[in-house]
C-alpha cells in the first residue's frame, strides 16, 4: 500500500499524483523487485515526492529543496 497524500482521492490536489503504477507492478511481478518507494511528481512538475510503503511516511530531511523527492526519506 502506497499512500499519496494531497491528491484528493484520485487527482487534481496539491500533492504529487503522477507515477507509472503499471510499470512498477510489472517490475514487481516479472523481476520480484518489491518497491519500497515510488517517486511521484505533480502534473505541472512543480514538485516530486516519495510515496512510501505503508506504514512509512515521507519526512523532510531538514535540508535541500522542499519541493524535491530527494529531500525526503521514508520513515
N, C-alpha and C positions, 0 to 999 in steps of 0.2 A: 504494500500500500504506500503510495507516494502522495502526500497532501500537497496541494497547490494553493497556498494562501493568496487571497486577494483577487481571485479570478471570477468571483460571483457565480458559483455553481458550474459554469461552463466556460465563459469568456467575457471579454469586454470590461473587466475590472482593472484596477491599477496594478495588479500583480503580473508576473511572468507566466504566460499561458501557451507559448509556442514551443513544442518539442515533438519529436517523431516517435510516438509510442509504438507504432508498428515495428520500426527498426529495432527498438530496444527489446521488445518481446521476441522478435525473430532471432536476435543475437542470443538471448537467454535460452531459447529452445534449441537452436542449432549448435551453439558453442558452449552451452552450460555455463555461461557467464551471467551470474546473478547481479543485477545492477544495485549498487549501494547508493549511488547518487545519479540523478538525471538533471542535466543543465537545461533550464528553460529560459527563454527570452520573451520580452514583450514584443508585440507585433511591430511597434514603431522603433524597436531597437534601443529604446531609452534605458533599459536595464536588463540584467540577467540575474538569475537566482538558482542556487542548487535546490532541487526537490529531493528531500531526504527520505530514505526508507523509514517508515514508521517503527518506533516511536520517536526517532531523532527529529530534530528541527534545525533549520538553518540559523546559525548565530553569527553575528558580526564579529570578526576577529579583533576589532578595535583599531585597525589601520587599513589603509587602502581606500579605494573608491567604493562608497556605499551602494553604488549602482552596478557593481561588478560581482559576479558569482565568485570570483577569485578571492574576494574579501570576506567570504563566509565559510564556515565549517559546519558540518552536520554533528550535532551533539544531542 
